[in-house]
């Protein structure tokens, strides 16, 4: 999250969501500078329930956790919160997936993402765009 905050500061804002209180506390500890400056907030949530407003986010990033999602619900909620033209990037190490990476592409498209690209890795990376 710190890298994202640096990338968007001073005019942008990063929202980090995680269902785990322990992971949120660790992130808050690492990112205290950006939280204090208002560039970053860490809150409870998940891919399936980000608690962000409709079409309020420019980009979403998921690193090494897509295998923990209810993926159809997660892709749907991320699609909902992204603004038109918004981008989703998912990266994950192939060895932690218990399914073929091509399913990520299919599930992202089923949620309404377009121009979905999947790189075989390592790590596996999916890039998808939201239109309208």
KESEKOL-979966 format. One record per residue: residue number from 1; residue in one letter; chain; x, y, z of N, C-alpha, C, O in turn. Coordinates in steps of 0.02 Angstrom, whole numbers, padded with zeros to 5 digits. Layout:
<nodes>
resi; resn; chain; nu; nv; nw; cau; cav; caw; cu; cv; cw; ou; ov; ow
NUM; A; A; X; Y; Z; X; Y; Z; X; Y; Z; X; Y; Z .
...
</nodes>
This chain:
<nodes>
resi; resn; chain; nu; nv; nw; cau; cav; caw; cu; cv; cw; ou; ov; ow
1; X; A; 00041; -00059; 00000; 00000; 00000; 00000; 00043; 00063; 00000; 00024; 00114; -00029 .
2; X; A; 00100; 00059; 00032; 00144; 00118; 00034; 00165; 00140; -00036; 00166; 00199; -00051 .
3; X; A; 00181; 00092; -00078; 00201; 00109; -00147; 00144; 00143; -00184; 00154; 00190; -00223 .
4; X; A; 00084; 00119; -00174; 00026; 00150; -00206; 00016; 00221; -00180; 00001; 00266; -00219 .
5; X; A; 00024; 00231; -00115; 00015; 00298; -00086; 00068; 00346; -00114; 00052; 00403; -00129 .
6; X; A; 00129; 00323; -00120; 00182; 00364; -00149; 00165; 00382; -00221; 00175; 00439; -00242 .
7; X; A; 00139; 00334; -00257; 00123; 00345; -00328; 00068; 00396; -00339; 00069; 00433; -00388 .
8; X; A; 00020; 00401; -00293; -00037; 00446; -00304; -00031; 00512; -00265; -00069; 00559; -00278 .
9; X; A; 00015; 00515; -00218; 00022; 00575; -00177; 00048; 00633; -00220; 00089; 00620; -00264 .
10; X; A; 00028; 00693; -00209; -00016; 00717; -00156; -00089; 00725; -00176; -00131; 00743; -00135 .
11; X; A; -00107; 00711; -00238; -00175; 00725; -00260; -00221; 00664; -00258; -00282; 00672; -00265 .
12; X; A; -00194; 00605; -00247; -00235; 00545; -00248; -00247; 00517; -00179; -00226; 00546; -00129 .
13; X; A; -00282; 00462; -00176; -00299; 00430; -00113; -00301; 00355; -00123; -00327; 00331; -00173 .
14; X; A; -00273; 00318; -00076; -00271; 00245; -00078; -00314; 00218; -00022; -00311; 00241; 00035 .
15; X; A; -00355; 00169; -00039; -00396; 00134; 00011; -00374; 00061; 00011; -00379; 00027; -00040 .
16; X; A; -00350; 00038; 00067; -00331; -00032; 00075; -00384; -00068; 00114; -00401; -00047; 00169 .
17; X; A; -00409; -00123; 00087; -00459; -00163; 00124; -00431; -00232; 00137; -00397; -00261; 00094 .
18; X; A; -00447; -00258; 00195; -00426; -00326; 00213; -00474; -00351; 00267; -00491; -00315; 00313 .
19; X; A; -00496; -00414; 00261; -00541; -00441; 00312; -00505; -00456; 00378; -00538; -00464; 00429 .
20; X; A; -00439; -00460; 00377; -00402; -00480; 00436; -00380; -00419; 00477; -00345; -00376; 00451 .
21; X; A; -00400; -00416; 00540; -00379; -00362; 00584; -00303; -00362; 00593; -00272; -00309; 00597 .
22; X; A; -00274; -00420; 00594; -00201; -00425; 00602; -00166; -00395; 00541; -00118; -00357; 00549 .
23; X; A; -00189; -00411; 00482; -00158; -00384; 00421; -00169; -00309; 00416; -00125; -00272; 00394 .
24; X; A; -00228; -00285; 00436; -00240; -00213; 00435; -00194; -00177; 00483; -00169; -00123; 00468 .
25; X; A; -00184; -00206; 00542; -00139; -00175; 00591; -00067; -00173; 00565; -00033; -00123; 00574 .
26; X; A; -00045; -00227; 00533; 00022; -00228; 00505; 00029; -00175; 00450; 00080; -00140; 00447 .
27; X; A; -00021; -00169; 00408; -00019; -00119; 00354; -00019; -00049; 00383; 00019; -00006; 00360 .
28; X; A; -00060; -00037; 00433; -00063; 00029; 00464; 00003; 00047; 00496; 00025; 00105; 00494 .
29; X; A; 00036; -00001; 00526; 00101; 00011; 00557; 00153; 00030; 00504; 00193; 00076; 00514 .
30; X; A; 00153; -00006; 00448; 00201; 00007; 00395; 00186; 00073; 00358; 00232; 00103; 00331 .
31; X; A; 00124; 00094; 00359; 00104; 00151; 00317; 00082; 00211; 00358; 00045; 00253; 00332 .
32; X; A; 00103; 00216; 00420; 00080; 00269; 00464; 00090; 00339; 00434; 00047; 00382; 00442 .
33; X; A; 00145; 00349; 00400; 00159; 00415; 00369; 00104; 00435; 00320; 00081; 00492; 00322 .
34; X; A; 00083; 00389; 00277; 00033; 00405; 00226; -00037; 00408; 00255; -00080; 00445; 00230 .
35; X; A; -00049; 00370; 00308; -00114; 00375; 00342; -00120; 00444; 00375; -00172; 00476; 00369 .
36; X; A; -00067; 00466; 00408; -00068; 00532; 00441; -00076; 00588; 00390; -00108; 00639; 00405 .
37; X; A; -00048; 00580; 00331; -00053; 00633; 00280; -00120; 00632; 00244; -00136; 00679; 00207 .
38; X; A; -00159; 00580; 00254; -00224; 00574; 00221; -00221; 00542; 00152; -00272; 00538; 00118 .
39; X; A; -00162; 00520; 00133; -00155; 00488; 00067; -00180; 00415; 00067; -00192; 00387; 00014 .
40; X; A; -00187; 00386; 00126; -00203; 00314; 00131; -00250; 00302; 00189; -00243; 00333; 00242 .
41; X; A; -00297; 00258; 00178; -00337; 00232; 00234; -00339; 00157; 00229; -00340; 00128; 00175 .
42; X; A; -00341; 00125; 00286; -00345; 00052; 00291; -00410; 00037; 00327; -00423; 00062; 00382 .
43; X; A; -00451; -00006; 00296; -00517; -00020; 00326; -00536; -00093; 00317; -00508; -00127; 00273 .
44; X; A; -00582; -00117; 00357; -00607; -00185; 00349; -00642; -00191; 00281; -00675; -00145; 00258 .
45; X; A; -00634; -00248; 00251; -00667; -00261; 00187; -00635; -00319; 00152; -00589; -00351; 00178 .
46; X; A; -00660; -00333; 00094; -00635; -00388; 00053; -00650; -00372; -00019; -00684; -00323; -00035 .
47; X; A; -00626; -00414; -00063; -00641; -00404; -00134; -00716; -00408; -00146; -00743; -00373; -00188 .
48; X; A; -00749; -00451; -00108; -00821; -00461; -00117; -00862; -00404; -00086; -00920; -00395; -00105 .
49; X; A; -00833; -00367; -00040; -00869; -00313; -00006; -00819; -00259; 00012; -00796; -00255; 00069 .
50; X; A; -00803; -00217; -00037; -00752; -00165; -00026; -00779; -00107; 00015; -00740; -00070; 00044 .
51; X; A; -00843; -00099; 00019; -00878; -00044; 00051; -00863; 00024; 00019; -00873; 00076; 00050 .
52; X; A; -00840; 00022; -00043; -00828; 00084; -00080; -00891; 00101; -00121; -00930; 00056; -00138 .
53; X; A; -00899; 00164; -00134; -00957; 00186; -00173; -00952; 00164; -00246; -00897; 00151; -00271 .
54; X; A; -01009; 00159; -00278; -01010; 00142; -00350; -00967; 00191; -00389; -00968; 00251; -00377 .
55; X; A; -00929; 00164; -00436; -00889; 00204; -00483; -00847; 00258; -00448; -00846; 00316; -00470 .
56; X; A; -00815; 00239; -00393; -00777; 00288; -00354; -00701; 00276; -00355; -00664; 00315; -00326 .
57; X; A; -00679; 00224; -00388; -00609; 00204; -00386; -00580; 00204; -00457; -00612; 00183; -00504 .
58; X; A; -00518; 00228; -00463; -00484; 00228; -00528; -00448; 00163; -00543; -00445; 00142; -00601 .
59; X; A; -00422; 00131; -00492; -00384; 00069; -00502; -00390; 00025; -00440; -00394; 00050; -00384 .
60; X; A; -00389; -00040; -00451; -00389; -00089; -00397; -00332; -00137; -00409; -00318; -00158; -00465 .
61; X; A; -00299; -00155; -00355; -00241; -00200; -00358; -00252; -00255; -00307; -00270; -00242; -00250 .
62; X; A; -00239; -00316; -00328; -00242; -00374; -00283; -00175; -00412; -00290; -00155; -00431; -00344 .
63; X; A; -00142; -00421; -00234; -00078; -00455; -00234; -00082; -00517; -00190; -00091; -00512; -00129 .
64; X; A; -00076; -00575; -00221; -00072; -00639; -00186; -00130; -00654; -00139; -00121; -00681; -00085 .
65; X; A; -00191; -00636; -00161; -00248; -00655; -00120; -00310; -00676; -00159; -00361; -00694; -00129 .
66; X; A; -00307; -00676; -00225; -00365; -00693; -00266; -00389; -00765; -00251; -00448; -00780; -00260 .
67; X; A; -00344; -00808; -00229; -00363; -00877; -00215; -00406; -00882; -00152; -00436; -00934; -00138 .
68; X; A; -00410; -00828; -00113; -00451; -00827; -00053; -00521; -00798; -00064; -00564; -00802; -00021 .
69; X; A; -00532; -00768; -00123; -00596; -00736; -00138; -00650; -00786; -00155; -00637; -00843; -00174 .
70; X; A; -00711; -00764; -00147; -00767; -00791; -00186; -00760; -00751; -00251; -00786; -00696; -00257 .
71; X; A; -00725; -00779; -00300; -00703; -00740; -00358; -00759; -00708; -00398; -00753; -00649; -00415 .
72; X; A; -00813; -00743; -00414; -00866; -00708; -00451; -00891; -00646; -00412; -00902; -00594; -00442 .
73; X; A; -00901; -00653; -00348; -00924; -00596; -00307; -00871; -00542; -00303; -00886; -00483; -00305 .
74; X; A; -00808; -00562; -00296; -00754; -00514; -00292; -00746; -00475; -00357; -00740; -00413; -00355 .
75; X; A; -00745; -00509; -00413; -00740; -00474; -00477; -00800; -00427; -00486; -00792; -00371; -00512 .
76; X; A; -00859; -00449; -00466; -00919; -00408; -00474; -00914; -00344; -00431; -00931; -00290; -00455 .
77; X; A; -00892; -00350; -00369; -00889; -00291; -00326; -00834; -00243; -00350; -00844; -00182; -00349 .
78; X; A; -00778; -00269; -00371; -00726; -00225; -00396; -00749; -00190; -00460; -00736; -00131; -00469 .
79; X; A; -00784; -00226; -00503; -00812; -00195; -00563; -00860; -00139; -00544; -00859; -00086; -00575 .
80; X; A; -00900; -00150; -00494; -00949; -00100; -00471; -00915; -00036; -00447; -00939; 00019; -00462 .
81; X; A; -00860; -00042; -00410; -00829; 00017; -00380; -00782; 00054; -00428; -00767; 00113; -00416 .
82; X; A; -00760; 00021; -00481; -00716; 00055; -00528; -00754; 00105; -00571; -00810; 00092; -00592 .
83; X; A; -00723; 00161; -00583; -00751; 00210; -00630; -00745; 00183; -00701; -00703; 00140; -00714 .
84; X; A; -00786; 00207; -00747; -00775; 00188; -00817; -00703; 00205; -00837; -00679; 00260; -00824 .
85; X; A; -00671; 00158; -00869; -00600; 00166; -00886; -00554; 00143; -00832; -00493; 00142; -00841 .
86; X; A; -00581; 00123; -00774; -00540; 00099; -00718; -00507; 00033; -00734; -00531; -00005; -00776 .
87; X; A; -00453; 00019; -00699; -00414; -00041; -00713; -00407; -00084; -00651; -00399; -00058; -00595 .
88; X; A; -00409; -00149; -00661; -00397; -00198; -00609; -00333; -00236; -00627; -00324; -00257; -00684 .
89; X; A; -00289; -00243; -00578; -00229; -00284; -00587; -00229; -00336; -00531; -00233; -00319; -00472 .
90; X; A; -00224; -00398; -00550; -00220; -00454; -00503; -00155; -00490; -00516; -00140; -00508; -00573 .
91; X; A; -00116; -00500; -00465; -00055; -00539; -00472; -00053; -00592; -00418; -00072; -00579; -00360 .
92; X; A; -00031; -00651; -00436; -00030; -00707; -00389; 00021; -00758; -00412; 00032; -00767; -00472 .
93; X; A; 00052; -00790; -00364; 00100; -00843; -00381; 00061; -00906; -00402; 00016; -00928; -00366 .
94; X; A; 00079; -00932; -00458; 00043; -00990; -00487; 00039; -01049; -00439; -00012; -01084; -00437 .
95; X; A; 00091; -01060; -00401; 00093; -01120; -00358; 00041; -01118; -00302; 00028; -01170; -00271 .
96; X; A; 00012; -01060; -00287; -00039; -01058; -00235; -00110; -01065; -00262; -00158; -01071; -00224 .
97; X; A; -00117; -01064; -00328; -00182; -01073; -00358; -00200; -01147; -00362; -00157; -01188; -00379 .
98; X; A; -00262; -01163; -00346; -00285; -01233; -00354; -00330; -01240; -00414; -00373; -01284; -00417 .
99; X; A; -00319; -01195; -00463; -00358; -01196; -00525; -00313; -01167; -00579; -00262; -01136; -00565 .
100; X; A; -00333; -01176; -00641; -00295; -01149; -00697; -00304; -01073; -00701; -00360; -01049; -00694 .
101; X; A; -00250; -01036; -00711; -00255; -00963; -00714; -00306; -00937; -00766; -00333; -00882; -00757 .
102; X; A; -00318; -00975; -00818; -00367; -00953; -00869; -00436; -00940; -00839; -00475; -00901; -00867 .
103; X; A; -00451; -00972; -00783; -00515; -00959; -00750; -00521; -00887; -00727; -00575; -00859; -00726 .
104; X; A; -00464; -00857; -00708; -00466; -00786; -00687; -00491; -00743; -00745; -00533; -00698; -00735 .
105; X; A; -00465; -00756; -00804; -00486; -00718; -00863; -00561; -00727; -00874; -00597; -00678; -00884 .
106; X; A; -00585; -00788; -00873; -00655; -00803; -00884; -00700; -00769; -00832; -00752; -00741; -00849 .
107; X; A; -00679; -00772; -00770; -00719; -00743; -00716; -00720; -00667; -00720; -00771; -00636; -00706 .
108; X; A; -00664; -00636; -00737; -00661; -00563; -00745; -00707; -00542; -00802; -00745; -00494; -00795 .
109; X; A; -00705; -00577; -00858; -00749; -00561; -00914; -00822; -00571; -00896; -00864; -00531; -00916 .
110; X; A; -00837; -00623; -00858; -00907; -00636; -00838; -00933; -00579; -00794; -00993; -00567; -00792 .
111; X; A; -00888; -00545; -00757; -00908; -00489; -00714; -00915; -00424; -00753; -00938; -00374; -00726 .
112; X; A; -00897; -00425; -00818; -00905; -00366; -00859; -00840; -00331; -00879; -00842; -00281; -00914 .
113; X; A; -00783; -00357; -00857; -00720; -00327; -00876; -00706; -00340; -00950; -00726; -00392; -00977 .
114; X; A; -00671; -00294; -00981; -00654; -00300; -01052; -00579; -00293; -01060; -00543; -00273; -01014 .
115; X; A; -00555; -00310; -01120; -00484; -00306; -01136; -00443; -00340; -01082; -00391; -00314; -01059 .
116; X; A; -00466; -00399; -01062; -00434; -00436; -01008; -00373; -00472; -01036; -00377; -00508; -01086 .
117; X; A; -00317; -00462; -01003; -00255; -00495; -01023; -00228; -00536; -00965; -00231; -00516; -00907 .
118; X; A; -00204; -00594; -00982; -00177; -00639; -00931; -00106; -00658; -00952; -00096; -00684; -01006 .
119; X; A; -00058; -00645; -00909; 00010; -00668; -00923; 00023; -00730; -00881; 00002; -00734; -00823 .
120; X; A; 00058; -00778; -00909; 00067; -00841; -00875; 00116; -00838; -00816; 00120; -00885; -00776 .
121; X; A; 00153; -00784; -00811; 00197; -00776; -00753; 00266; -00802; -00764; 00285; -00813; -00822 .
122; X; A; 00304; -00811; -00712; 00284; -00800; -00643; 00291; -00728; -00623; 00335; -00694; -00650 .
123; X; A; 00252; -00702; -00579; 00188; -00730; -00558; 00135; -00719; -00613; 00146; -00683; -00661 .
124; X; A; 00079; -00752; -00604; 00023; -00743; -00650; -00003; -00672; -00639; -00010; -00650; -00582 .
125; X; A; -00016; -00637; -00693; -00044; -00569; -00687; -00103; -00561; -00734; -00100; -00580; -00792 .
126; X; A; -00156; -00533; -00707; -00216; -00519; -00746; -00226; -00444; -00745; -00222; -00412; -00693 .
127; X; A; -00237; -00415; -00804; -00253; -00344; -00810; -00319; -00339; -00846; -00327; -00368; -00900 .
128; X; A; -00366; -00302; -00818; -00433; -00296; -00846; -00457; -00224; -00840; -00437; -00188; -00794 .
129; X; A; -00500; -00204; -00885; -00527; -00136; -00887; -00602; -00137; -00878; -00636; -00184; -00898 .
130; X; A; -00627; -00084; -00848; -00699; -00076; -00841; -00720; -00021; -00891; -00691; 00033; -00893 .
131; X; A; -00770; -00035; -00930; -00800; 00016; -00973; -00873; 00021; -00955; -00906; -00030; -00941 .
132; X; A; -00898; 00081; -00955; -00969; 00096; -00942; -00996; 00055; -00887; -01054; 00063; -00870 .
</nodes>
